[in-house]
Amino acid sequence: MEANSNKHYQTIDGVRVWGEPDAGALSQAKTCAETGKVIQSLLMADHHKGYSQPIGGVVVYDGQISPSGVGYDIGCGNKAVRTNLMASDILPRISDIMDRIARVISFGVGRVNNERVDHALFDDPDWAVYRAIGQQEHDKLLSLARSQLGTVGSGNHFVDLFEETETGRLWIGNHFGSRGFGHRTASGFINLAAGREFFAKAPGEKMDQPPVLLELEHELGDMYYRAMQLAGRYAYAGRDYVMDQVLSILGTEADFEVHNHHNYAWRESHDGRDTIVVRKGATPSAPGQLGFIGGSMGDISVIVRGKDTEENRDSFYSTVHGAGRVMSRTEAAGKMNWRTRKRAGGKVTSAQMKQAVHDFGVELRGAGTDESPFVYRKLQTVLDAHRNTIDVMHVLKPIGVCMAGADEFDPYKD
């Protein structure tokens, strides 16, 4: 193990690790480092185990891209806007406002309203990638994408209202990705890479299996890269649409915005060489680049800016995407019996969660105990580990949190 003087990361078996190393995630990061043409494997301070590539994991490739590394929620990310309102303007009616957000915006699997969201994206030339796979695949995915644009989904996906601690200004944040379209795209390309049909039922994936890799210059790699970019643009369009809905509910406008993916692969130049940087649950943080990093519903969220430092270069301009889980969903909420729709054996009770959220001053709609403050690290802890790479520009305290219902089954969640 190599300690880096004046730096806040350590190198363990070739993996650069920020924060407290998690053995399971570190083992996955080492497998990633040993598979394919890898320049560097890294773990951000909010890391924990994921499918194949750990969440909070960054892998830098030479000419390769990993559909399993980007993951199933392609383009999952955050958008935050600062509104023209003060939080004190809306606090007296926050209960009504959160009711309206929960009613108007579609959380969970379906759509709460019958609106059809049209978008220039549906005429994007990159839909030709799916037509090349097959007309049926193209038509099914286009239909799914049309039906789910502007829906938030479940899991840790949210729409929140925040008060900026220093100024009292009202901010809005959201977090979700490319929904079923991205999920089907990921599983489809993982199938094609293994020689199966795009819509084939994949064998059960193992958490610790090596990453699926595609050569970027080969046809399949190029097709995945274009499909991933389309799913990324779709995720941006969805977050923009939902943000506009919330601004409309509040009757205000935004004067500042921050918008990033944190499940994506980017072509970037590092140390004079072209690379593909696959970030799963990690936010890009190039010098001057802004990011929105969400904490739990009982913690702060922040707007950060990348520093121009040697340590930030060492991180391949990457940082955390959240606080990071310390308790799995099942551990927190118990095991779900979908037949009886009851859970058993969870460590966190609804009463404990309600009390914690109430004490923190949050008006909550939806969410199960698997998203309670108890299942996450404190955001400040992971930010401290990256203090040589990012500056915190704005500290946001949640005052309203809206998520899918506690036991909403969503096959497309994180």
C-alpha positions as a Markdown table, in Angstrom:
| # | Residue | x | y | z |
|---|---|---|---|---|
| 1 | Met | 0.0 | 0.0 | 0.0 |
| 2 | Glu | 1.4 | 3.4 | -1.0 |
| 3 | Ala | 0.6 | 6.5 | 0.9 |
| 4 | Asn | 0.8 | 9.7 | -1.2 |
| 5 | Ser | 2.4 | 12.6 | 0.6 |
| 6 | Asn | 0.2 | 15.7 | 0.8 |
| 7 | Lys | -2.5 | 13.8 | -1.1 |
| 8 | His | -5.7 | 12.5 | 0.3 |
| 9 | Tyr | -5.8 | 9.2 | -1.5 |
| 10 | Gln | -3.9 | 5.9 | -1.2 |
| 11 | Thr | -2.9 | 3.4 | -3.9 |
| 12 | Ile | -3.8 | -0.1 | -3.0 |
| 13 | Asp | -2.8 | -2.8 | -5.4 |
| 14 | Gly | -2.7 | -0.2 | -8.2 |
| 15 | Val | -6.1 | 1.2 | -7.4 |
| 16 | Arg | -6.3 | 4.9 | -6.3 |
| 17 | Val | -8.6 | 5.0 | -3.3 |
| 18 | Trp | -10.2 | 8.1 | -1.7 |
| 19 | Gly | -11.9 | 7.8 | 1.6 |
| 20 | Glu | -12.2 | 4.6 | 3.7 |
| 21 | Pro | -11.6 | 1.5 | 1.5 |
| 22 | Asp | -14.5 | -0.9 | 1.2 |
| 23 | Ala | -13.2 | -4.4 | 0.7 |
| 24 | Gly | -15.9 | -5.5 | -1.7 |
| 25 | Ala | -15.7 | -2.4 | -3.9 |
| 26 | Leu | -11.9 | -2.5 | -3.8 |
| 27 | Ser | -11.9 | -6.2 | -5.0 |
| 28 | Gln | -14.2 | -5.1 | -7.9 |
| 29 | Ala | -12.0 | -2.2 | -8.8 |
| 30 | Lys | -9.0 | -4.5 | -8.9 |
| 31 | Thr | -10.8 | -6.9 | -11.2 |
| 32 | Cys | -11.6 | -3.9 | -13.5 |
| 33 | Ala | -7.9 | -2.8 | -13.4 |
| 34 | Glu | -6.8 | -6.3 | -14.5 |
| 35 | Thr | -9.3 | -6.6 | -17.4 |
| 36 | Gly | -8.7 | -5.0 | -20.8 |
| 37 | Lys | -6.5 | -2.0 | -21.7 |
| 38 | Val | -6.7 | -0.1 | -18.4 |
| 39 | Ile | -4.8 | 3.0 | -17.8 |
| 40 | Gln | -6.0 | 3.5 | -14.2 |
| 41 | Ser | -8.7 | 2.2 | -11.8 |
| 42 | Leu | -10.0 | 4.6 | -9.1 |
| 43 | Leu | -12.5 | 4.7 | -6.2 |
| 44 | Met | -14.1 | 7.9 | -5.1 |
| 45 | Ala | -14.8 | 8.3 | -1.3 |
| 46 | Asp | -18.5 | 7.4 | -1.7 |
| 47 | His | -17.7 | 4.0 | -3.2 |
| 48 | His | -19.5 | 0.8 | -2.5 |
| 49 | Lys | -20.2 | -2.5 | -4.4 |
| 50 | Gly | -22.0 | -2.3 | -7.7 |
| 51 | Tyr | -22.6 | -4.7 | -10.6 |
| 52 | Ser | -19.2 | -5.5 | -12.1 |
| 53 | Gln | -17.7 | -2.0 | -11.7 |
| 54 | Pro | -18.2 | -0.5 | -8.2 |
| 55 | Ile | -20.4 | 2.5 | -7.7 |
| 56 | Gly | -18.1 | 5.4 | -7.1 |
| 57 | Gly | -15.7 | 3.6 | -9.4 |
| 58 | Val | -13.8 | 5.2 | -12.3 |
| 59 | Val | -12.0 | 3.1 | -14.9 |
| 60 | Val | -9.8 | 4.8 | -17.5 |
| 61 | Tyr | -9.4 | 2.8 | -20.8 |
| 62 | Asp | -7.3 | 3.0 | -23.9 |
| 63 | Gly | -9.7 | 2.6 | -26.8 |
| 64 | Gln | -12.2 | 0.5 | -25.0 |
| 65 | Ile | -15.7 | 1.2 | -23.5 |
| 66 | Ser | -17.6 | -0.9 | -20.9 |
| 67 | Pro | -21.4 | -1.2 | -21.1 |
| 68 | Ser | -21.4 | -2.9 | -17.7 |
| 69 | Gly | -19.2 | -0.1 | -16.3 |
| 70 | Val | -21.5 | 2.6 | -17.4 |
| 71 | Gly | -24.3 | 0.4 | -16.0 |
| 72 | Tyr | -28.0 | 0.0 | -16.6 |
| 73 | Asp | -29.0 | 3.6 | -15.7 |
| 74 | Ile | -27.1 | 5.2 | -18.6 |
| 75 | Gly | -26.8 | 9.0 | -18.1 |
| 76 | Cys | -28.1 | 8.9 | -14.5 |
| 77 | Gly | -27.3 | 12.3 | -13.1 |
| 78 | Asn | -28.3 | 15.4 | -11.3 |
| 79 | Lys | -29.6 | 18.8 | -12.2 |
| 80 | Ala | -29.9 | 21.7 | -9.8 |
| 81 | Val | -31.2 | 25.2 | -10.4 |
| 82 | Arg | -31.3 | 28.3 | -8.3 |
| 83 | Thr | -34.7 | 30.1 | -8.4 |
| 84 | Asn | -35.6 | 33.7 | -8.1 |
| 85 | Leu | -37.4 | 32.9 | -4.8 |
| 86 | Met | -36.3 | 32.8 | -1.2 |
| 87 | Ala | -37.0 | 29.6 | 0.7 |
| 88 | Ser | -39.0 | 31.8 | 3.2 |
| 89 | Asp | -41.4 | 32.7 | 0.3 |
| 90 | Ile | -42.6 | 29.2 | 0.0 |
| 91 | Leu | -42.1 | 27.6 | 3.5 |
| 92 | Pro | -45.6 | 28.6 | 4.7 |
| 93 | Arg | -47.2 | 26.6 | 1.9 |
| 94 | Ile | -44.5 | 23.9 | 1.5 |
| 95 | Ser | -47.0 | 21.1 | 2.3 |
| 96 | Asp | -49.3 | 22.1 | -0.6 |
| 97 | Ile | -46.3 | 22.5 | -2.9 |
| 98 | Met | -45.0 | 19.1 | -2.1 |
| 99 | Asp | -48.4 | 17.6 | -2.6 |
| 100 | Arg | -48.5 | 19.2 | -6.1 |
| 101 | Ile | -45.1 | 18.0 | -7.0 |
| 102 | Ala | -46.0 | 14.4 | -5.9 |
| 103 | Arg | -49.3 | 14.7 | -7.9 |
| 104 | Val | -48.0 | 16.3 | -11.1 |
| 105 | Ile | -44.6 | 14.6 | -11.6 |
| 106 | Ser | -44.5 | 10.9 | -12.4 |
| 107 | Phe | -42.5 | 8.8 | -9.8 |
| 108 | Gly | -42.3 | 5.0 | -9.9 |
| 109 | Val | -42.9 | 2.9 | -13.0 |
| 110 | Gly | -45.9 | 4.4 | -14.7 |
| 111 | Arg | -47.0 | 7.9 | -15.7 |
| 112 | Val | -49.5 | 9.7 | -13.4 |
| 113 | Asn | -50.9 | 11.7 | -16.3 |
| 114 | Asn | -51.5 | 11.0 | -20.0 |
| 115 | Glu | -49.3 | 13.8 | -21.3 |
| 116 | Arg | -47.2 | 12.8 | -24.3 |
| 117 | Val | -43.9 | 14.6 | -24.2 |
| 118 | Asp | -42.7 | 15.4 | -27.7 |
| 119 | His | -39.0 | 16.2 | -28.1 |
| 120 | Ala | -36.6 | 16.8 | -31.0 |
| 121 | Leu | -34.6 | 13.9 | -29.5 |
| 122 | Phe | -37.1 | 11.4 | -31.1 |
| 123 | Asp | -35.8 | 12.5 | -34.5 |
| 124 | Asp | -32.2 | 12.2 | -33.5 |
| 125 | Pro | -30.1 | 10.5 | -36.3 |
| 126 | Asp | -28.5 | 8.1 | -33.7 |
| 127 | Trp | -31.8 | 6.2 | -33.6 |
| 128 | Ala | -30.3 | 4.6 | -36.7 |
| 129 | Val | -28.1 | 2.5 | -34.4 |
| 130 | Tyr | -31.2 | 0.6 | -33.2 |
| 131 | Arg | -32.5 | 0.3 | -36.7 |
| 132 | Ala | -29.2 | -1.4 | -37.7 |
| 133 | Ile | -29.8 | -3.9 | -34.9 |
| 134 | Gly | -33.4 | -4.6 | -36.1 |
| 135 | Gln | -36.6 | -2.7 | -36.9 |
| 136 | Gln | -38.4 | -4.4 | -34.0 |
| 137 | Glu | -35.7 | -3.3 | -31.5 |
| 138 | His | -35.8 | 0.2 | -32.9 |
| 139 | Asp | -39.6 | 0.5 | -32.7 |
| 140 | Lys | -39.9 | -1.0 | -29.2 |
| 141 | Leu | -37.2 | 1.2 | -27.7 |
| 142 | Leu | -38.4 | 4.4 | -29.4 |
| 143 | Ser | -41.9 | 3.6 | -28.0 |
| 144 | Leu | -40.6 | 3.0 | -24.5 |
| 145 | Ala | -38.5 | 6.2 | -24.6 |
| 146 | Arg | -41.5 | 8.2 | -25.7 |
| 147 | Ser | -43.7 | 6.8 | -23.0 |
| 148 | Gln | -41.2 | 7.4 | -20.2 |
| 149 | Leu | -39.7 | 10.8 | -21.0 |
| 150 | Gly | -40.1 | 13.0 | -18.0 |
| 151 | Thr | -40.7 | 10.2 | -15.5 |
| 152 | Val | -38.5 | 10.0 | -12.5 |
| 153 | Gly | -38.6 | 6.3 | -11.5 |
| 154 | Ser | -37.9 | 5.0 | -8.0 |
| 155 | Gly | -34.9 | 3.9 | -6.0 |
| 156 | Asn | -32.8 | 6.9 | -4.9 |
| 157 | His | -34.3 | 9.1 | -7.6 |
| 158 | Phe | -35.8 | 12.4 | -6.4 |
| 159 | Val | -37.1 | 15.9 | -6.8 |
| 160 | Asp | -36.1 | 18.1 | -3.9 |
| 161 | Leu | -36.5 | 21.7 | -2.8 |
| 162 | Phe | -33.5 | 23.2 | -1.0 |
| 163 | Glu | -32.6 | 26.3 | 1.0 |
| 164 | Glu | -29.1 | 27.7 | 0.4 |
| 165 | Thr | -27.7 | 28.0 | 3.9 |
| 166 | Glu | -25.8 | 31.2 | 3.3 |
| 167 | Thr | -28.3 | 33.2 | 1.3 |
| 168 | Gly | -31.7 | 31.7 | 2.0 |
| 169 | Arg | -32.3 | 31.3 | -1.7 |
| 170 | Leu | -34.6 | 28.5 | -3.0 |
| 171 | Trp | -33.0 | 25.8 | -5.1 |
| 172 | Ile | -34.5 | 22.8 | -6.9 |
| 173 | Gly | -32.7 | 19.5 | -7.5 |
| 174 | Asn | -33.5 | 16.3 | -9.3 |
| 175 | His | -31.7 | 13.0 | -9.8 |
| 176 | Phe | -32.6 | 10.3 | -12.4 |
| 177 | Gly | -31.4 | 8.9 | -15.7 |
| 178 | Ser | -32.6 | 7.3 | -18.9 |
| 179 | Arg | -35.2 | 5.1 | -17.4 |
| 180 | Gly | -36.3 | 1.9 | -19.3 |
| 181 | Phe | -34.8 | 3.0 | -22.6 |
| 182 | Gly | -31.3 | 3.2 | -21.0 |
| 183 | His | -31.8 | -0.1 | -19.1 |
| 184 | Arg | -32.9 | -1.9 | -22.2 |
| 185 | Thr | -30.0 | -0.4 | -24.2 |
| 186 | Ala | -27.4 | -1.6 | -21.6 |
| 187 | Ser | -28.8 | -5.1 | -21.3 |
| 188 | Gly | -29.1 | -5.3 | -25.1 |
| 189 | Phe | -25.5 | -4.4 | -25.8 |
| 190 | Ile | -24.3 | -6.7 | -23.0 |
| 191 | Asn | -26.3 | -9.4 | -24.8 |
| 192 | Leu | -24.8 | -8.6 | -28.2 |
| 193 | Ala | -21.3 | -8.6 | -26.7 |
| 194 | Ala | -21.9 | -12.2 | -25.5 |
| 195 | Gly | -23.3 | -13.3 | -28.9 |
| 196 | Arg | -27.0 | -13.3 | -27.7 |
| 197 | Glu | -30.0 | -11.6 | -29.3 |
| 198 | Phe | -30.5 | -7.9 | -28.2 |
| 199 | Phe | -33.7 | -8.7 | -26.3 |
| 200 | Ala | -32.6 | -12.1 | -25.1 |
| 201 | Lys | -33.1 | -13.0 | -21.5 |
| 202 | Ala | -29.6 | -12.7 | -20.0 |
| 203 | Pro | -28.3 | -15.3 | -17.6 |
| 204 | Gly | -28.1 | -14.1 | -14.0 |
| 205 | Glu | -25.2 | -11.7 | -13.8 |
| 206 | Lys | -22.8 | -12.0 | -10.9 |
| 207 | Met | -21.9 | -8.9 | -8.9 |
| 208 | Asp | -18.2 | -9.6 | -9.1 |
| 209 | Gln | -17.9 | -10.7 | -12.8 |
| 210 | Pro | -15.3 | -8.9 | -14.9 |
| 211 | Pro | -16.5 | -5.9 | -17.0 |
| 212 | Val | -17.9 | -6.4 | -20.4 |
| 213 | Leu | -15.6 | -4.5 | -22.8 |
| 214 | Leu | -16.0 | -3.3 | -26.4 |
| 215 | Glu | -13.4 | -1.9 | -28.7 |
| 216 | Leu | -14.4 | 1.6 | -29.6 |
| 217 | Glu | -13.1 | 1.3 | -33.1 |
| 218 | His | -15.1 | -1.9 | -33.8 |
| 219 | Glu | -18.6 | -1.7 | -35.1 |
| 220 | Leu | -20.3 | -2.9 | -31.9 |
| 221 | Gly | -18.2 | -0.5 | -29.7 |
| 222 | Asp | -19.1 | 2.4 | -32.0 |
| 223 | Met | -22.8 | 1.5 | -32.0 |
| 224 | Tyr | -22.8 | 1.3 | -28.2 |
| 225 | Tyr | -21.0 | 4.6 | -27.9 |
| 226 | Arg | -23.6 | 6.3 | -30.1 |
| 227 | Ala | -26.5 | 4.6 | -28.3 |
| 228 | Met | -25.1 | 5.6 | -24.9 |
| 229 | Gln | -24.8 | 9.2 | -26.1 |
| 230 | Leu | -28.4 | 9.2 | -27.2 |
| 231 | Ala | -29.5 | 7.7 | -23.8 |
| 232 | Gly | -27.4 | 10.5 | -22.2 |
| 233 | Arg | -29.2 | 13.2 | -24.2 |
| 234 | Tyr | -32.5 | 11.5 | -23.3 |
| 235 | Ala | -31.6 | 11.7 | -19.6 |
| 236 | Tyr | -30.8 | 15.4 | -19.9 |
| 237 | Ala | -34.1 | 16.0 | -21.7 |
| 238 | Gly | -36.0 | 14.2 | -18.9 |
| 239 | Arg | -34.3 | 16.2 | -16.1 |
| 240 | Asp | -34.9 | 19.5 | -18.0 |
| 241 | Tyr | -38.5 | 18.6 | -18.5 |
| 242 | Val | -39.1 | 17.7 | -14.8 |
| 243 | Met | -37.2 | 20.9 | -13.7 |
| 244 | Asp | -39.5 | 23.0 | -15.9 |
| 245 | Gln | -42.5 | 21.3 | -14.3 |
| 246 | Val | -41.3 | 22.2 | -10.8 |
| 247 | Leu | -40.5 | 25.8 | -11.8 |
| 248 | Ser | -44.0 | 26.1 | -13.2 |
| 249 | Ile | -45.6 | 24.7 | -10.0 |
| 250 | Leu | -43.6 | 27.3 | -8.0 |
| 251 | Gly | -44.4 | 30.1 | -10.5 |
| 252 | Thr | -40.7 | 31.1 | -10.8 |
| 253 | Glu | -37.7 | 31.0 | -13.1 |
| 254 | Ala | -34.1 | 29.8 | -12.7 |
| 255 | Asp | -31.1 | 32.2 | -12.8 |
| 256 | Phe | -28.4 | 29.6 | -12.5 |
| 257 | Glu | -28.1 | 25.8 | -13.3 |
| 258 | Val | -25.7 | 22.9 | -12.8 |
| 259 | His | -26.3 | 19.7 | -14.8 |
| 260 | Asn | -24.1 | 16.5 | -15.0 |
| 261 | His | -24.2 | 12.8 | -15.7 |
| 262 | His | -22.6 | 10.4 | -13.2 |
| 263 | Asn | -23.1 | 7.1 | -15.0 |
| 264 | Tyr | -21.5 | 7.6 | -18.3 |
| 265 | Ala | -18.3 | 7.2 | -20.5 |
| 266 | Trp | -16.5 | 10.3 | -21.7 |
| 267 | Arg | -13.7 | 10.6 | -24.4 |
| 268 | Glu | -11.1 | 12.7 | -22.6 |
| 269 | Ser | -7.5 | 13.7 | -23.0 |
| 270 | His | -5.3 | 13.0 | -20.0 |
| 271 | Asp | -1.5 | 13.6 | -19.9 |
| 272 | Gly | -1.6 | 14.1 | -23.7 |
| 273 | Arg | -3.3 | 10.8 | -24.5 |
| 274 | Asp | -6.8 | 10.1 | -25.6 |
| 275 | Thr | -8.8 | 8.0 | -23.1 |
| 276 | Ile | -12.3 | 6.7 | -22.4 |
| 277 | Val | -13.2 | 7.5 | -18.8 |
| 278 | Val | -16.0 | 5.3 | -17.5 |
| 279 | Arg | -17.5 | 6.8 | -14.4 |
| 280 | Lys | -20.2 | 4.8 | -12.5 |
| 281 | Gly | -21.6 | 6.9 | -9.6 |
| 282 | Ala | -18.8 | 9.5 | -10.1 |
| 283 | Thr | -19.1 | 13.2 | -11.1 |
| 284 | Pro | -16.7 | 14.8 | -13.6 |
| 285 | Ser | -14.7 | 17.6 | -11.9 |
| 286 | Ala | -12.3 | 19.2 | -14.4 |
| 287 | Pro | -10.9 | 22.6 | -13.2 |
| 288 | Gly | -13.7 | 25.1 | -13.1 |
| 289 | Gln | -16.4 | 22.5 | -13.8 |
| 290 | Leu | -19.4 | 22.6 | -11.6 |
| 291 | Gly | -21.2 | 19.6 | -10.1 |
| 292 | Phe | -24.3 | 19.0 | -8.0 |
| 293 | Ile | -23.8 | 16.3 | -5.4 |
| 294 | Gly | -26.8 | 15.1 | -3.4 |
| 295 | Gly | -26.7 | 14.0 | 0.2 |
| 296 | Ser | -29.5 | 12.0 | 1.9 |
| 297 | Met | -32.9 | 13.5 | 2.8 |
| 298 | Gly | -31.4 | 14.2 | 6.3 |
| 299 | Asp | -28.2 | 15.9 | 5.1 |
| 300 | Ile | -26.9 | 18.7 | 3.0 |
| 301 | Ser | -26.3 | 18.7 | -0.7 |
| 302 | Val | -23.7 | 20.8 | -2.4 |
| 303 | Ile | -22.6 | 22.5 | -5.6 |
| 304 | Val | -18.9 | 21.9 | -6.2 |
| 305 | Arg | -16.3 | 23.2 | -8.6 |
| 306 | Gly | -13.2 | 21.3 | -9.7 |
| 307 | Lys | -9.8 | 22.6 | -8.6 |
| 308 | Asp | -6.7 | 22.9 | -10.8 |
| 309 | Thr | -4.5 | 20.7 | -8.7 |
| 310 | Glu | -2.2 | 17.8 | -9.1 |
| 311 | Glu | -4.5 | 15.6 | -7.0 |
| 312 | Asn | -7.4 | 16.5 | -9.3 |
| 313 | Arg | -5.3 | 15.4 | -12.3 |
| 314 | Asp | -4.5 | 12.2 | -10.4 |
| 315 | Ser | -8.2 | 11.6 | -10.0 |
| 316 | Phe | -8.7 | 11.9 | -13.8 |
| 317 | Tyr | -10.9 | 14.9 | -12.9 |
| 318 | Ser | -13.5 | 12.8 | -11.0 |
| 319 | Thr | -15.3 | 13.2 | -7.7 |
| 320 | Val | -18.1 | 11.7 | -5.7 |
| 321 | His | -21.8 | 11.7 | -6.8 |
| 322 | Gly | -23.4 | 11.4 | -3.4 |
| 323 | Ala | -22.7 | 10.4 | 0.2 |
| 324 | Gly | -22.5 | 6.7 | -0.6 |
| 325 | Arg | -24.5 | 3.9 | 1.0 |
| 326 | Val | -23.4 | 2.1 | 4.1 |
| 327 | Met | -26.5 | -0.2 | 4.4 |
| 328 | Ser | -28.0 | -2.1 | 1.5 |
| 329 | Arg | -31.7 | -1.6 | 0.6 |
| 330 | Thr | -32.6 | -5.1 | 1.9 |
| 331 | Glu | -30.6 | -4.5 | 5.2 |
| 332 | Ala | -32.4 | -1.3 | 5.8 |
| 333 | Ala | -36.0 | -2.1 | 4.7 |
| 334 | Gly | -36.1 | -5.9 | 5.1 |
| 335 | Lys | -36.7 | -8.5 | 2.5 |
| 336 | Met | -39.8 | -7.8 | 0.3 |
| 337 | Asn | -42.3 | -10.5 | -0.4 |
| 338 | Trp | -43.9 | -9.2 | -3.6 |
| 339 | Arg | -46.8 | -11.6 | -3.3 |
| 340 | Thr | -48.0 | -10.3 | 0.1 |
| 341 | Arg | -46.3 | -6.8 | -0.4 |
| 342 | Lys | -44.9 | -7.0 | 3.1 |
| 343 | Arg | -41.3 | -6.6 | 4.3 |
| 344 | Ala | -39.6 | -8.4 | 7.1 |
| 345 | Gly | -36.3 | -8.0 | 9.0 |
| 346 | Gly | -35.3 | -4.4 | 8.2 |
| 347 | Lys | -33.0 | -2.4 | 10.5 |
| 348 | Val | -34.8 | 0.9 | 10.0 |
| 349 | Thr | -38.4 | 1.5 | 11.0 |
| 350 | Ser | -40.8 | 4.0 | 9.3 |
| 351 | Ala | -41.2 | 5.7 | 12.7 |
| 352 | Gln | -37.4 | 6.2 | 13.1 |
| 353 | Met | -37.2 | 7.6 | 9.6 |
| 354 | Lys | -40.2 | 9.9 | 10.0 |
| 355 | Gln | -38.7 | 11.3 | 13.2 |
| 356 | Ala | -35.2 | 11.8 | 11.7 |
| 357 | Val | -36.7 | 13.6 | 8.7 |
| 358 | His | -39.0 | 15.7 | 10.8 |
| 359 | Asp | -36.1 | 16.7 | 13.1 |
| 360 | Phe | -34.1 | 17.8 | 10.1 |
| 361 | Gly | -37.1 | 20.0 | 9.0 |
| 362 | Val | -37.9 | 18.2 | 5.7 |
| 363 | Glu | -41.4 | 17.9 | 4.2 |
| 364 | Leu | -41.3 | 14.3 | 2.8 |
| 365 | Arg | -43.4 | 12.6 | 0.1 |
| 366 | Gly | -42.9 | 9.0 | -0.7 |
| 367 | Ala | -39.6 | 7.1 | -0.1 |
| 368 | Gly | -39.1 | 3.9 | 1.9 |
| 369 | Thr | -36.7 | 3.2 | 4.8 |
| 370 | Asp | -34.2 | 2.0 | 2.2 |
| 371 | Glu | -33.7 | 5.7 | 1.4 |
| 372 | Ser | -33.6 | 6.9 | 5.0 |
| 373 | Pro | -30.7 | 9.1 | 6.3 |
| 374 | Phe | -29.4 | 6.1 | 8.3 |
| 375 | Val | -28.4 | 4.2 | 5.1 |
| 376 | Tyr | -25.9 | 6.9 | 3.9 |
| 377 | Arg | -22.6 | 8.3 | 5.0 |
| 378 | Lys | -22.5 | 11.9 | 6.1 |
| 379 | Leu | -21.8 | 13.9 | 2.9 |
| 380 | Gln | -19.3 | 16.1 | 4.6 |
| 381 | Thr | -17.1 | 13.0 | 5.3 |
| 382 | Val | -16.7 | 12.1 | 1.6 |
| 383 | Leu | -16.3 | 15.8 | 0.6 |
| 384 | Asp | -13.5 | 16.1 | 3.1 |
| 385 | Ala | -11.7 | 13.2 | 1.4 |
| 386 | His | -11.7 | 15.2 | -1.9 |
| 387 | Arg | -10.9 | 18.6 | -0.5 |
| 388 | Asn | -7.7 | 18.8 | -2.6 |
| 389 | Thr | -9.8 | 18.3 | -5.8 |
| 390 | Ile | -13.0 | 20.3 | -5.3 |
| 391 | Asp | -14.3 | 23.5 | -3.7 |
| 392 | Val | -17.7 | 23.6 | -2.2 |
| 393 | Met | -19.5 | 26.7 | -3.8 |
| 394 | His | -23.0 | 26.4 | -2.4 |
| 395 | Val | -24.4 | 24.4 | 0.6 |
| 396 | Leu | -28.0 | 23.3 | 0.2 |
| 397 | Lys | -30.3 | 22.1 | 3.0 |
| 398 | Pro | -33.3 | 20.1 | 1.9 |
| 399 | Ile | -36.7 | 21.4 | 2.9 |
| 400 | Gly | -38.9 | 19.3 | 0.6 |
| 401 | Val | -38.1 | 15.7 | -0.7 |
| 402 | Cys | -40.3 | 13.8 | -3.1 |
| 403 | Met | -39.6 | 10.2 | -4.2 |
| 404 | Ala | -41.5 | 7.1 | -5.4 |
| 405 | Gly | -43.6 | 5.3 | -2.8 |
| 406 | Ala | -41.9 | 3.0 | -0.3 |
| 407 | Asp | -42.7 | -0.3 | -2.0 |
| 408 | Glu | -42.9 | 0.8 | -5.6 |
| 409 | Phe | -41.5 | -2.0 | -7.8 |
| 410 | Asp | -39.4 | -0.5 | -10.6 |
| 411 | Pro | -37.3 | -2.8 | -12.7 |
| 412 | Tyr | -35.3 | 0.2 | -14.0 |
| 413 | Lys | -34.1 | 1.6 | -10.6 |
| 414 | Asp | -30.4 | 2.1 | -9.9 |
